[in-house]
């Protein structure tokens, strides 16, 4: 990019109302659907037009308002027509006249970078997970104005891996609506429902939890465990449940929607292993007043021992057993922890604050782009 291209962003363009283009993946639509719905609704409430780049076969009716311009990509679902698909996408976005691109998933970072180059626009990249070794993000130094993250653990990880972008990292807490469910947790002697949700890619992720559950059953506790998810290890996990004699205790179901209704039917949400990415289900479980038992490590910002949940060692069967027993035996303590989590979310995870901060970044993007310093080194990370 040369100086002539930079100068094409004049003062009038800087002060235009933002017209963001959101670029999403299947992961965004499936795992972060509540975030996407809240953001699109917030943009509509502010009368800000938005476009959403997504596959044409995705059902987005639950999350997309009528004011959002859906841009299908790819139009032709054939690998050898990728150039034609990109050309059509650029032409469609040019008609929308965007001011900023927002990539909501790392898997779409390369596409977003290409679109930013073609459209001469700044862009924002949302990073929801910790970076894996040797998997670096394709980020353009002269065009990416923000790396947006939902947790401080991810921000710290990015600062370490990409020190050049440290000043462009913005933590925006994902917002949720906190329900006033009152004392919806169980009373002594009542059947307790545990819920956990995780991709069933590794049966070993559940082995220690199931052994702790077996120990609780042998000690006379009455409860159900609902495991939500699917994946290649589902059949092996079912065999594990059967071998432990837990068929009448443990139920495996797909990830059911709407999440909030399912989670609110549970009494305890269990996170059996550290999460490598921000867990929206954990956020929603806390918002509906479910007590949380989880582990530290990974993206663990939401879990504060004794305040928003109880913490166990995921590698220690007795640690998991002790944490769940503590909640079973002390329902009032479980209520206290659940209320503490809701208070924390009200203070730190407001939907209106989230939308306002993102819109501010959209507004600032054009000013940043017009006044940025062009790199003396090859553009990109």
N, C-alpha and C positions, 0 to 999 in steps of 0.2 A: 504493500500500500504506500502511495506517495503523498506528498503534501497537498496536491490538487484534490485527492480523494478525501483527505482530512478536512480541507476547507469547504467541501460540499455540505458539511453539516453546519449551517449558519445559525445565527441567533434566533431566527424565527422558529427553526426546527427544534431548538433547545427548549422552547417554552410551549411547544405543542402538548396537549393532554396525552398521556401515554396510551399507546395502542399495542398492548403486548400480544405476542404469539407464544402460546404454551405448547411445548413439544413433549409428548408423554410416551411411555412404553406400556406394555401389558402389566408390568410390575406396578407402575403408578396407578393404573386403573383398578387393579385387584387389591393391592396392599394399602395404597394411600388414597382410596376413593373419598374418604371423609374430608381429608385435607383438600383434595381437588374440588370437591363440592363447595366447601366453605370459601375457598379462594375465588371461584367463579361467581358465587353468589355475592361476595363482597365487591367484586369488580362491577357487577350489574347494579348493585345498590348505589355505587358511586357514578353510575352512568358512563363507565369506561368500557368501550368496545374491546372484545378479546377474540382471538382466533385460537382454535385447538387443533393441532396436527396429530392425527391418530389414524389407525387402520379403519377402513370403511366397514368392516364386519364386526366391530366392537359395539356392544349395546351401552351407550352412555346416557340414556334417557334419565336414569336416577340422579346423575350428577351435573348434567349440563342444562343451563337455562336457555330459553328461546333466543336470548340476545347474543349467544356465543356462536361465532361462525365456525362450523366444523369443516376442516380441510382434510380430505381423505389422502392418505399416503401409506402404501403405494397404490396408485390407481390400477396398475397392471401387476398382478401378483406373480411375476415371473422374474427370476434372477437376472436373465440376460437383458431385461428392459430397464435396468436400474438408472441408466442415463436419461431415458425418456421420463421416468418417474420423477427424477430430480428436477428436470426442466419444467415439467408441469407444476410441480410444487412451488418452484421459484416464481413462476408466472402467476399462480394463484395468490401467493403471498404479496406480490407486488401490487395486485389489485386491492388488497386489504390495506396497504400503506402502513405497515407496522413501524413503531419507533424503537422497539426492543424485543429480543427473543429471550425466552426463559425455558431452558432445558430442565425438566423435572426428574430426569433419571440419567445416571452416568452412562448407561448403554446407548443413549442418544447424543452423547457429547460430540462425536465426530460429525454426525449429520448437522448438528446445530452450528458447529464451527464452519462447516461448508456453507450453510445458508447465510451466516453472518458475513462471510466474504462476498457472496454473490449479491447480497442486498445492501452491503455497506452499512451494517448495523452493529451496535453493541449487544452483548448477550450476557445472561446470568446462568450459571450452572449450579443446580442443587445437587449436593452430595449427601446421601443418606446413610452411607456405610463407611466403615474403616477400610483403608486401602490395603489390598493384598500385595505381598512382595512381587516385584517385577510387573505389576499391572498399573501403569501410570496413565493419568488422564490426558487426553489430547486437548490441551487448553491453549488458546491463542492469547499471548500476552497483550497484544494491542487491541483486542476486541472484548475479552472477557472482563467485565467490570466488577463482577462479584462471584465468589464461591459461597453459596448460601448453604448453611448446615443447620440441622435441627437440635444439635447437642454439642456441649463443650468438649466431650471426648473426641468427637469427630473433628472439631475445630483444631484441637491440640495435635491430632494426628496429621492433619493437612499442613499445619504450620511447620511441623518437623520434616515432612516430605517435600513440601513446596515452599521453602522460606521466601522465595521471590514474590509469592502471592499473599504473604502474611497479612498485609494491610488491607487486602481485598476480601478477606474472609469475614462473613457476617453471620452471626448466630441468630436465627429467627425460630423461636419456639413454635412448634405446631400447635394450633389452637384446638380446643374442644369445648363443648357445652357440658357443664357439670350438672348432673341431675340431682334433684332433692328427693332421694328415695327414703329418707328417714332411717329407721333401724330395720333395714330389710334383711339383715343377717340373721342367722338361725338362733334358736333358743336351745338351752341344754336339753338333750334327748332327741332333738330334731335331726332328720337325715340331712347330712351336709353334702353339697355338690361342689366338686373341684372341677375346674376347667383349665385346659392348657391348649395352646395352639402353636404349631410349629410344622414346617415342611417335614414330611416323613421320608427324608433322604437317607438317614442313618438311624437304624433301630437302636444302636448303642447310646444315642442321645437320651433315650428313655429308660435304659436298663436300671440305673441306680434309683431313679424315681420309682419305678415299678417295684423294686425290692423294698424300698421304704414304705410303699403302699401296702405290700404284703405284710410287713411287720405291724402296721397299724391295724390291719384286718385281724391278725392273730391276737392282738391285744384287745379286741372287742369293739373297736370303733366302727360305726356304721356310716357309710358314705358312698358316693358314686364319683368316678373320675371320667370326665368326657375329654377325649383327645380329638381336637379338630385339626384336620390337615390331610394331605395326600402326597404320594411320592413313591419312589421305587422300592422303599423299604417297608411298605405297608404290610405285605404278606409276612415278612419276617417278624414284624412287630406283633402281628396277630398270633403268630406261633409262640412268641415270648410271653404274651398275655396268657395264652392257654397253658403253657408249661408251668407258670407260676400259680395256676388255679384262680385266676382273677377274671374269668369270663363274665361273671355276674356282677363284677365291680366296675370294670373298665369298658367303655364304649368308644369305638372309633367311628368318627363321622367326617364328612368333607367339611371344608371351611364354610360354615353356614352364614347366610345373610338374612336380615340385617344383623351385623355384629352386635350392636348394642343390646338388642332384644335377647340374643343368646347369652351374652356376657352378664346381663342383669339377672338372668335366671340362675347364675352360679353364685356360690358364697365365697369361694377362694379361687383366685387366678394364680396358676403356678407357672413360673418360667424355669424350666428344668436345666437349661444350659445358657451360658453367656451369649448375648446376641451380637452378631457382627454388624448389624445395622439397626437403626432406630425402629423400635417395635410399636407400631400404631395400635395393635391390639392391647398391649399393656396400658397405653394411654387411655384407651376407651374403657378398659376394665376398671381403672381407677376412677374414671369420670362417672360411672354408674354406681359407685359405692361398694365395689367388690374388694375384699381384703386381698392383698398380694403377698405371695411368698416367692422370692426370686433369689438370684445370685449376682454377685458383683463380677466385673470383668466385661470387656467388650463395651457396647454402648449402654451404660448403666446409670445415666443421669437421673432417671425417674425414681430409682430405688434408693431410698434413704432409710437405713435400718432403724426401726422403732418409730419412724415418723410417717413414711408412706408405705411401708411394708416390713416384712421380716426377711432376713437374709440367711442363706445357708450355703454350705460348700457343695457345689454340684458333684464333686467326686467322692463325697462322704455320705453313705447311706444313713448313718446315725444323725448327721447334721440335718438332712432333709426330714427325717423322722421327727427329730426334736422340734424343728420349726413348725411343722404341720400340727404336731401334738399340742404345741403352745397355743395355736389358734383354736383347735378343737376344744381344749380344756378351759379356755378363757374367752368366751364370746364377747364380753365387754371390751377386752383388750383388742380383739379383732375389729370391733366397731370403732374403737379409738383410732386404730391404724387406718381404717377405711376413710374415716372423716378427715384424718390428717392428710391423706392423699388428695382428697377433694379440695381441701383448703389450699394445698400446694398448687393444684392445677388452676384454681380460681385466681391465685396471685401471679402465676407465671405462664399460663397457657390459655390466655384469652383469645378467642377467635377474632374479635374486633382489633385487638392490638396486633395480632399476626397479619391480618389483611392490611392494616394501616402501614406497618413497617415494610411490607412487600411493595405496596403502591409507592411509598416514598423512594424505594430503590429503583422502581420503574421510572419515576420522575427524574431522578438524579442521573440516570444512565446516559441520556443524551448530552447533558452538560459534561459529564466525565469524558464521553467519547469525543466531544469537540475540543477538549482542552488536554487530552492525554499526550504523553511523550511517546513518540514513535521509537520502536526498538532499534538498536544498532546491531543486534544479533538476530539470527533467524527466529521468526515469530513462532512461538509454541513451546510446549513443555514436553 
